[in-house]
Amino acid sequence: MGAVYEGEHLPFPMPKRPFAISQEWRELTFMHWKVDPKRLQPHLPDGLEIDLFEGEAYVGVIPFIMKNVRPRRLPAVPGISTFAEFNVRTYVIKDGQAGVFFLTLDAKSLITCIHAPRAYGLAYRYAKAKVKRHGDALHWQSRRSSDGAELRGTSTAKGSMQSAEAGSLEHFLFERYCLYTEHKGCLRRAYVYHQPWTYQEGDITLEANSLLESYDLGLDVHAPDLVHISKGLPVKTWPIEVAERIDVNDQRDFLFLDGDCGLCHRLATFIDKRLGRGKQLGYRPILHEDAQRVIQTLPSKLRDADSVYLIRNGKAYIRSAAGIRGVLYMRWYYKMWFPVLWLIPLPLRNIGYRLIAKYRHKFFKRPTECLFRVD
C-alpha cells in the first residue's frame, strides 16, 4: 500500500493503492480559449459532460516539458524519460468529479506514443517538438509527423507569482485531479496528484497554431483569451480505471454475482465471512441496477458475457479470472492459493468455469430471494 496522498486542496480522495507513474511537468505555457460547447461536444466520448465556468466552455493548448517520467520505484532513463509535449485539452465532468479530456497529446517520445494509446487510450502522436528557455522567454515549437499539424511561438511571464483562489477561473482551469479517456470502448478515469499550481500571467507570440485549428472549433487560434506561465511541479498518476461506479464516493471493489444462483450465494457468503484484515468487498446481483449501470459501460466482449464480474482496482474481470481473484480478499492462508490457481492456463480455467456454471442449478438449490449482503 503506498503513501496516502491527501490535502485540503483535493476535491476528492486519491486511490489508496500505490500510484503507477512519477513525473514532472516543467516550463508550461497555458493558452486558453472560450469555445462553443456545441462545437466541442462531438470531440468527446459518450458519458462525459462538458464542465462549464459561469456558462462558458474552455479549450487549452499547453506546450511544456515532461521530465523524469518513470514507473514507481524505477529511475528515470536519460534520453527517454524527458521530452517535450504539446497537448490540446478541455474540461469535463462525470458524477461530480471534474477532470480533463485530451483531444491530442503530441510528444517527442516514440515509446510514449506507442505505449500510452495501447495502455491508456490517450491520443498520443509523435511530433518533432522542443521547449527551450532563453532568459525570460520560453520558445516552443512542434510539428506532428503524421500530418504536419504544428504549434510554434514564444511566451513570457509577467507580474507576480500567484495561486488560484477557490471559485476563480484559474482554479477551474488548473486544479484538476483526474483525467478521462476512452479505452477499448470503455470510458476510463485516471487520478492525478500534485500540489496546487503556482503561475504568472503571460504574453505570447503565436507564429503557427494548426494544432488547434485542425479541430475546427471556430476560434481565432492565434489569439487566446488567457495566457499563464508556470515553472511546473512534480506529479503522481494512477492507472486508468472504469469510470462508472456504484457510487463515486465508494472506493470498494465489487463482485457481481447471479442473484438466483445457490452457488453464487454460497460463494459470496464464504468470502464475506473470511475477509482478511482491512479488506472490503461489495456485492451486487448482476441484474441489480447498480451492477447493470457499470456492466453496460464495459467493452462489448465483457458486457455481453454471461458471467460473474469482479471490479478490482477499477479493472473488470470475468469468469475464472474474476473467481480466482476472490481469494485475494481473504485471510492469508486462502490468498496462498492465488499463485497456484493463476498457473493453470486461462483456457483450462474457463472450461472448468463454464462446466460449473452450466450445471450449478442441478447441484445447488435456487434461492427464493437474493440473500447475500448488499450495502
C-alpha positions as CSV (number, residue, x, y, z in Angstrom):
1,M,0.0,0.0,0.0
2,G,1.8,3.2,-0.9
3,A,1.7,6.6,0.7
4,V,-1.6,8.2,1.3
5,Y,-2.0,11.3,-0.8
6,E,-4.2,13.8,0.9
7,G,-4.6,17.6,1.1
8,E,-7.2,20.2,1.7
9,H,-6.7,21.3,-2.0
10,L,-8.0,17.9,-3.3
11,P,-11.7,17.9,-4.4
12,F,-11.9,14.1,-3.9
13,P,-9.6,11.4,-2.3
14,M,-6.8,9.8,-4.3
15,P,-6.9,5.9,-4.6
16,K,-5.5,4.1,-1.6
17,R,-3.5,1.8,-3.9
18,P,0.0,2.9,-5.0
19,F,0.4,5.3,-7.9
20,A,1.8,4.0,-11.1
21,I,4.0,6.7,-12.7
22,S,6.0,9.6,-11.3
23,Q,6.9,12.6,-13.5
24,E,7.4,16.4,-13.5
25,W,5.6,18.9,-15.7
26,R,8.0,21.8,-16.3
27,E,8.2,25.1,-18.2
28,L,4.5,25.3,-19.1
29,T,2.6,27.8,-21.2
30,F,-1.2,27.6,-20.7
31,M,-3.2,29.2,-23.5
32,H,-7.0,29.1,-23.2
33,W,-9.9,29.9,-25.5
34,K,-13.6,30.2,-24.8
35,V,-15.3,27.7,-27.1
36,D,-18.8,26.9,-28.2
37,P,-19.9,23.7,-26.3
38,K,-21.8,22.6,-29.4
39,R,-18.7,22.5,-31.5
40,L,-16.7,20.9,-28.7
41,Q,-19.1,18.1,-27.8
42,P,-18.5,15.9,-30.9
43,H,-14.9,15.5,-29.9
44,L,-15.9,13.9,-26.5
45,P,-16.7,10.3,-25.8
46,D,-20.2,9.3,-24.6
47,G,-20.7,9.6,-20.9
48,L,-18.7,12.8,-20.4
49,E,-20.2,16.2,-19.8
50,I,-18.5,19.5,-20.7
51,D,-17.6,21.3,-17.5
52,L,-18.6,25.0,-17.7
53,F,-17.4,28.0,-15.7
54,E,-20.1,30.6,-15.5
55,G,-21.7,29.1,-18.5
56,E,-18.5,29.1,-20.6
57,A,-16.6,26.1,-22.0
58,Y,-12.8,26.3,-22.5
59,V,-10.2,24.5,-24.5
60,G,-6.5,24.8,-23.7
61,V,-3.2,24.4,-25.6
62,I,-0.2,23.7,-23.4
63,P,3.4,23.2,-24.6
64,F,5.7,22.0,-21.8
65,I,8.4,19.5,-20.8
66,M,7.6,16.1,-19.4
67,K,10.6,15.5,-17.2
68,N,11.8,12.3,-15.4
69,V,8.8,10.2,-16.4
70,R,9.2,6.8,-14.8
71,P,7.3,3.9,-13.3
72,R,7.1,3.8,-9.5
73,R,10.3,2.6,-7.8
74,L,12.3,2.8,-11.1
75,P,14.8,5.5,-12.0
76,A,14.5,7.9,-14.9
77,V,16.3,6.9,-18.1
78,P,18.4,9.6,-19.8
79,G,17.3,10.3,-23.3
80,I,13.9,8.6,-22.7
81,S,12.3,10.0,-19.6
82,T,12.4,13.7,-20.5
83,F,10.7,15.1,-23.7
84,A,8.6,17.9,-25.0
85,E,4.8,17.5,-25.0
86,F,2.2,19.7,-26.6
87,N,-1.4,18.9,-25.7
88,V,-4.9,20.2,-26.5
89,R,-7.3,19.6,-23.6
90,T,-10.7,20.6,-22.5
91,Y,-12.6,20.4,-19.2
92,V,-15.1,17.7,-18.4
93,I,-17.1,16.2,-15.5
94,K,-18.6,12.9,-14.6
95,D,-20.5,12.1,-11.5
96,G,-19.3,15.3,-9.9
97,Q,-15.6,14.6,-10.5
98,A,-14.2,17.3,-12.6
99,G,-11.2,16.4,-14.8
100,V,-9.6,16.9,-18.2
101,F,-10.0,15.2,-21.6
102,F,-7.2,15.4,-24.1
103,L,-8.0,15.9,-27.7
104,T,-4.4,15.2,-28.6
105,L,-1.0,14.8,-26.9
106,D,1.8,15.4,-29.3
107,A,5.1,14.3,-27.9
108,K,8.7,13.8,-28.9
109,S,8.8,10.3,-27.4
110,L,8.3,7.2,-29.6
111,I,7.9,5.0,-26.5
112,T,5.2,7.1,-25.0
113,C,3.4,7.5,-28.4
114,I,3.4,3.7,-28.8
115,H,2.6,2.6,-25.2
116,A,0.2,5.3,-24.0
117,P,-2.6,4.8,-26.6
118,R,-2.5,1.0,-26.1
119,A,-2.3,1.0,-22.3
120,Y,-4.4,4.2,-21.5
121,G,-6.3,5.1,-24.7
122,L,-4.6,8.5,-24.6
123,A,-4.3,10.2,-28.0
124,Y,-0.5,10.5,-28.2
125,R,1.0,11.2,-31.6
126,Y,4.7,11.6,-32.4
127,A,5.9,15.1,-33.2
128,K,9.3,16.8,-33.5
129,A,8.9,19.1,-30.5
130,K,11.0,21.2,-28.2
131,V,10.6,23.7,-25.4
132,K,13.6,26.0,-24.7
133,R,14.1,28.8,-22.2
134,H,16.2,31.8,-23.3
135,G,16.3,34.3,-20.5
136,D,12.8,35.2,-19.5
137,A,11.2,33.8,-22.7
138,L,10.1,30.3,-23.5
139,H,10.4,29.3,-27.1
140,W,8.4,26.3,-28.2
141,Q,7.7,24.5,-31.5
142,S,6.2,21.2,-32.5
143,R,5.4,19.6,-35.9
144,R,3.4,16.4,-35.9
145,S,5.0,13.7,-38.1
146,S,1.7,12.2,-39.4
147,D,0.0,15.3,-40.9
148,G,2.2,18.3,-40.2
149,A,0.0,19.9,-37.6
150,E,2.2,22.4,-35.7
151,L,2.4,24.9,-32.9
152,R,5.1,27.5,-32.8
153,G,5.6,30.6,-30.7
154,T,7.1,32.3,-27.7
155,S,5.8,33.1,-24.2
156,T,7.0,35.4,-21.4
157,A,5.8,35.6,-17.9
158,K,4.8,38.9,-16.3
159,G,3.6,40.1,-12.9
160,S,3.9,38.3,-9.6
161,M,3.6,34.6,-8.8
162,Q,0.0,33.5,-7.9
163,S,-2.0,30.6,-6.6
164,A,-5.6,30.2,-7.8
165,E,-8.3,31.2,-5.3
166,A,-11.2,28.8,-4.9
167,G,-14.1,29.7,-7.2
168,S,-11.8,31.6,-9.7
169,L,-11.5,30.8,-13.4
170,E,-7.8,29.9,-12.8
171,H,-8.8,27.4,-10.1
172,F,-11.3,25.9,-12.6
173,L,-8.7,25.6,-15.3
174,F,-5.7,24.5,-13.2
175,E,-6.8,22.5,-10.2
176,R,-7.8,19.2,-11.9
177,Y,-7.0,15.9,-10.3
178,C,-8.2,13.3,-12.8
179,L,-8.3,12.7,-16.5
180,Y,-10.7,10.8,-18.6
181,T,-10.1,8.7,-21.7
182,E,-11.9,6.1,-23.8
183,H,-10.0,2.8,-23.9
184,K,-11.3,-0.3,-25.7
185,G,-14.8,1.1,-25.9
186,C,-15.0,1.9,-22.2
187,L,-14.9,5.3,-20.6
188,R,-12.0,5.4,-18.1
189,R,-10.7,7.7,-15.3
190,A,-7.2,8.1,-14.0
191,Y,-6.3,10.1,-10.9
192,V,-3.6,12.7,-10.8
193,Y,-1.9,14.1,-7.7
194,H,0.1,17.3,-7.3
195,Q,0.3,20.3,-5.1
196,P,-1.7,23.4,-6.0
197,W,-0.3,25.3,-9.1
198,T,1.7,28.5,-8.9
199,Y,1.7,30.6,-12.0
200,Q,2.1,34.1,-13.5
201,E,0.2,35.8,-16.2
202,G,1.9,35.8,-19.6
203,D,2.3,37.3,-23.0
204,I,2.7,35.2,-26.2
205,T,3.6,35.5,-29.8
206,L,1.9,32.7,-31.8
207,E,3.5,32.1,-35.2
208,A,1.6,28.9,-36.1
209,N,-1.2,27.0,-34.5
210,S,-2.6,24.4,-36.9
211,L,-2.5,22.0,-33.9
212,L,-5.7,23.7,-32.5
213,E,-7.0,24.8,-35.9
214,S,-7.4,21.2,-37.1
215,Y,-10.3,20.7,-34.6
216,D,-12.5,23.2,-36.4
217,L,-13.8,24.8,-33.2
218,G,-14.4,28.2,-34.8
219,L,-11.7,30.0,-32.9
220,D,-9.1,32.7,-33.7
221,V,-6.3,30.2,-32.9
222,H,-3.7,33.0,-32.8
223,A,-5.5,35.0,-30.1
224,P,-6.1,33.1,-26.8
225,D,-8.4,34.6,-24.2
226,L,-6.0,33.8,-21.4
227,V,-2.3,33.1,-21.1
228,H,-0.5,31.8,-18.0
229,I,3.1,30.6,-17.4
230,S,4.2,28.1,-14.7
231,K,7.6,26.7,-13.8
232,G,5.7,23.4,-13.0
233,L,5.5,20.8,-10.4
234,P,6.0,17.0,-9.6
235,V,3.1,14.7,-10.4
236,K,1.9,11.2,-9.5
237,T,-0.6,9.4,-11.7
238,W,-2.6,6.2,-11.2
239,P,-3.6,3.6,-13.8
240,I,-6.8,4.1,-15.6
241,E,-10.0,2.5,-14.2
242,V,-13.6,2.0,-15.2
243,A,-15.1,5.5,-14.8
244,E,-18.6,4.2,-14.0
245,R,-19.0,3.3,-10.3
246,I,-21.6,2.0,-7.9
247,D,-21.1,5.3,-6.0
248,V,-18.5,7.9,-6.8
249,N,-17.6,8.1,-3.1
250,D,-17.4,4.3,-2.6
251,Q,-13.9,3.1,-3.4
252,R,-14.5,-0.6,-2.6
253,D,-14.0,-3.3,-5.2
254,F,-17.3,-5.1,-6.2
255,L,-18.3,-8.6,-7.0
256,F,-21.3,-9.0,-9.3
257,L,-23.0,-12.4,-8.9
258,D,-26.1,-14.3,-10.2
259,G,-28.8,-13.3,-7.7
260,D,-30.8,-16.6,-8.2
261,C,-27.9,-19.0,-8.1
262,G,-27.3,-21.1,-4.9
263,L,-23.6,-21.5,-5.7
264,C,-23.2,-17.7,-6.1
265,H,-24.9,-17.2,-2.7
266,R,-22.6,-19.7,-1.1
267,L,-19.5,-18.1,-2.7
268,A,-20.4,-14.6,-1.6
269,T,-21.2,-15.8,2.0
270,F,-18.0,-17.9,2.1
271,I,-15.8,-14.9,1.0
272,D,-17.6,-12.4,3.2
273,K,-17.1,-14.4,6.4
274,R,-13.4,-14.9,5.7
275,L,-12.3,-11.4,4.6
276,G,-8.8,-10.5,5.5
277,R,-8.0,-7.7,7.9
278,G,-8.8,-4.4,6.4
279,K,-10.2,-5.9,3.2
280,Q,-13.5,-4.6,1.9
281,L,-15.6,-6.1,-0.9
282,G,-19.1,-5.0,-2.0
283,Y,-21.6,-7.3,-3.6
284,R,-24.4,-6.8,-6.1
285,P,-26.7,-9.2,-8.0
286,I,-25.8,-9.0,-11.7
287,L,-29.3,-7.8,-12.6
288,H,-29.3,-5.1,-9.9
289,E,-29.5,-1.6,-11.4
290,D,-26.1,-0.7,-9.8
291,A,-24.3,-3.6,-11.4
292,Q,-26.0,-3.2,-14.8
293,R,-25.1,0.5,-14.9
294,V,-21.4,-0.5,-14.6
295,I,-21.6,-3.5,-16.8
296,Q,-23.3,-1.6,-19.7
297,T,-20.3,0.8,-19.9
298,L,-17.7,-2.1,-20.3
299,P,-16.3,-3.2,-23.7
300,S,-18.8,-5.4,-25.6
301,K,-16.9,-8.7,-25.0
302,L,-17.2,-8.1,-21.3
303,R,-20.7,-6.5,-21.4
304,D,-22.2,-9.5,-23.3
305,A,-20.5,-12.2,-21.2
306,D,-22.8,-14.4,-19.1
307,S,-20.5,-14.4,-16.2
308,V,-19.6,-13.4,-12.7
309,Y,-17.8,-10.0,-12.6
310,L,-15.2,-8.6,-10.3
311,I,-14.4,-4.9,-10.4
312,R,-10.9,-4.8,-8.8
313,N,-8.9,-1.6,-8.6
314,G,-11.1,-0.2,-11.3
315,K,-10.5,-3.0,-13.7
316,A,-13.2,-5.6,-14.8
317,Y,-12.5,-9.3,-14.6
318,I,-14.9,-12.1,-15.7
319,R,-15.3,-15.9,-15.4
320,S,-12.4,-17.7,-13.8
321,A,-10.2,-14.5,-13.8
322,A,-12.8,-13.0,-11.5
323,G,-13.3,-16.1,-9.5
324,I,-9.6,-16.8,-8.6
325,R,-9.1,-13.2,-7.6
326,G,-11.8,-13.6,-4.9
327,V,-9.2,-15.3,-2.7
328,L,-7.1,-12.1,-2.7
329,Y,-9.7,-10.6,-0.3
330,M,-9.5,-13.4,2.1
331,R,-7.2,-14.3,5.0
332,W,-3.6,-15.1,4.2
333,Y,-3.9,-18.9,4.1
334,Y,-6.6,-18.6,1.4
335,K,-4.6,-16.0,-0.5
336,M,-1.7,-18.5,-0.8
337,W,-3.9,-20.4,-3.4
338,F,-3.9,-17.5,-5.8
339,P,-0.5,-18.1,-7.5
340,V,-1.3,-21.9,-7.7
341,L,-4.6,-21.2,-9.4
342,W,-3.1,-18.5,-11.6
343,L,-0.6,-21.0,-13.0
344,I,-3.5,-23.0,-14.5
345,P,-3.8,-21.8,-18.2
346,L,-6.7,-19.4,-18.6
347,P,-8.5,-21.6,-21.3
348,L,-8.5,-24.6,-19.0
349,R,-9.7,-22.4,-16.1
350,N,-12.5,-21.1,-18.2
351,I,-13.6,-24.6,-19.4
352,G,-13.9,-25.5,-15.7
353,Y,-15.8,-22.3,-15.0
354,R,-18.3,-22.9,-17.9
355,L,-18.9,-26.5,-16.8
356,I,-19.6,-25.4,-13.2
357,A,-21.8,-22.6,-14.5
358,K,-23.8,-24.9,-16.8
359,Y,-24.7,-27.4,-14.1
360,R,-24.7,-25.2,-11.0
361,H,-28.5,-25.3,-10.6
362,K,-28.5,-29.1,-10.6
363,F,-26.3,-29.2,-7.5
364,F,-27.2,-26.0,-5.7
365,K,-30.8,-25.1,-4.9
366,R,-32.0,-21.8,-6.3
367,P,-32.7,-19.3,-3.5
368,T,-36.2,-17.8,-3.3
369,E,-34.6,-14.4,-2.9
370,C,-31.2,-12.8,-3.1
371,L,-29.6,-13.2,0.4
372,F,-26.0,-12.2,0.1
373,R,-25.0,-8.8,1.6
374,V,-25.9,-5.8,-0.5
375,D,-24.9,-2.4,1.0
